[in-house]
Amino acid sequence: MTTPPSLIIALDYPSLDAALCMADRLDPARCRLKVGKELFTRSGPAVLEALHGRGFEVFLDLKFHDIPHTVASAVQAAAEQGVWMVNVHAGGGRRMMEAAAECLAAQRLATHLIAVTVLTSMEASDLEEVGVGGAPEDQVRRLALLARDSGMGGVVCSAREAARLTDDCGEAFLKVTPGIRPRFAAANDQQRIMMPADAMRAGSTHLVVGRPVTRAEAPMAALEAIEAELAGG
Ligand SMILES: O=C(O)c1cc(=O)[nH]c(=O)n1[C@@H]1O[C@H](COP(=O)(O)O)[C@@H](O)[C@H]1O
């Protein structure tokens, strides 16, 4: 029986009130929450305090991508606010990722630090346009190995790449996978997608789900359907 991955619900909302309205329908024992660029730009650190006050573990998804000192300082700022996980963009390179990892280690901050590889919205033609030839999974693997060697605890990738990354980087290396689409959900702008149970079997350690739940007519029913699919194995 495959261990069900942890569910992370993406609170992509235009206001703190809307995000908390959804959060108040969720159970911290059944899911973690992700705060991304839209909500954090609207509400700032207040959203972290509000969600932590409700007992949630929070993934702060700002995909930091800058010079090493700037990213190390930003990751430290996130970790000092008690977030469970924070991400950087592996495209920032080895020295940027090492600086961030070393900063958290030096400060003994326990926040999970992971790196985004190739956005799940991208396919081969998109990568080609930005100068990256070859298949997305090859670029994901290249960046995942670099992230591992730079002290990251895992990566963001699509579930399509999870199995290979487990082979390359080990079971303990976190595979946080957005682009999760139950049968009832539209793909939207996601390209490299996978159904929840298939993602679990592929070795994803954490499923990131946004619009299939947050934009559903009945969000709680949608969430329960995903949980049931995962429980079914
Ligand atoms: O780092 C992320 O969370 C992320 C990386 C990635 O490659 N793809 C991706 O979709 N995400 C985020 O995951 C969430 C996916 O949301 P839905 O497409 O609505 O399920 C959004 O908040 C995205 O910003």
Ligand as a Chemical Component Dictionary entry (heavy atoms), coordinates in Angstrom:
data_LIG
# 
_chem_comp.id                   LIG 
_chem_comp.type                 NON-POLYMER 
_chem_comp.pdbx_formal_charge   0 
_chem_comp.three_letter_code    LIG 
# 
loop_
_chem_comp_atom.comp_id 
_chem_comp_atom.atom_id 
_chem_comp_atom.alt_atom_id 
_chem_comp_atom.type_symbol 
_chem_comp_atom.charge 
_chem_comp_atom.model_Cartn_x 
_chem_comp_atom.model_Cartn_y 
_chem_comp_atom.model_Cartn_z 
_chem_comp_atom.pdbx_ordinal 
LIG O1  O1  O 0 5.779  26.279 -6.528  1  
LIG C1  C1  C 0 4.538  26.067 -6.777  2  
LIG O2  O2  O 0 3.718  25.943 -5.881  3  
LIG C2  C2  C 0 4.177  25.779 -8.207  4  
LIG C3  C3  C 0 5.194  25.326 -9.049  5  
LIG C4  C4  C 0 4.842  24.816 -10.328 6  
LIG O3  O3  O 0 5.675  24.349 -11.100 7  
LIG N1  N1  N 0 3.524  24.831 -10.703 8  
LIG C5  C5  C 0 2.542  25.329 -9.915  9  
LIG O4  O4  O 0 1.368  25.301 -10.309 10 
LIG N2  N2  N 0 2.874  25.848 -8.673  11 
LIG C6  C6  C 0 1.800  26.438 -7.837  12 
LIG O5  O5  O 0 0.901  25.417 -7.466  13 
LIG C7  C7  C 0 -0.436 25.898 -7.493  14 
LIG C8  C8  C 0 -1.224 25.077 -8.497  15 
LIG O6  O6  O 0 -2.531 25.556 -8.487  16 
LIG P1  P1  P 0 -3.684 24.855 -9.379  17 
LIG O7  O7  O 0 -3.216 24.797 -10.817 18 
LIG O8  O8  O 0 -4.859 25.812 -9.195  19 
LIG O9  O9  O 0 -3.928 23.477 -8.800  20 
LIG C9  C9  C 0 -0.365 27.400 -7.816  21 
LIG O10 O10 O 0 -0.407 28.130 -6.614  22 
LIG C10 C10 C 0 0.987  27.545 -8.507  23 
LIG O11 O11 O 0 1.578  28.813 -8.275  24 
# 
loop_
_chem_comp_bond.comp_id 
_chem_comp_bond.atom_id_1 
_chem_comp_bond.atom_id_2 
_chem_comp_bond.value_order 
_chem_comp_bond.pdbx_ordinal 
LIG O1  C1  DOUB 1  
LIG C1  O2  SING 2  
LIG C1  C2  SING 3  
LIG C2  C3  DOUB 4  
LIG C2  N2  SING 5  
LIG C3  C4  SING 6  
LIG C4  O3  DOUB 7  
LIG C4  N1  SING 8  
LIG N1  C5  SING 9  
LIG C5  O4  DOUB 10 
LIG C5  N2  SING 11 
LIG N2  C6  SING 12 
LIG C6  O5  SING 13 
LIG C6  C10 SING 14 
LIG O5  C7  SING 15 
LIG C7  C8  SING 16 
LIG C7  C9  SING 17 
LIG C8  O6  SING 18 
LIG O6  P1  SING 19 
LIG P1  O7  DOUB 20 
LIG P1  O8  SING 21 
LIG P1  O9  SING 22 
LIG C9  O10 SING 23 
LIG C9  C10 SING 24 
LIG C10 O11 SING 25 
# 
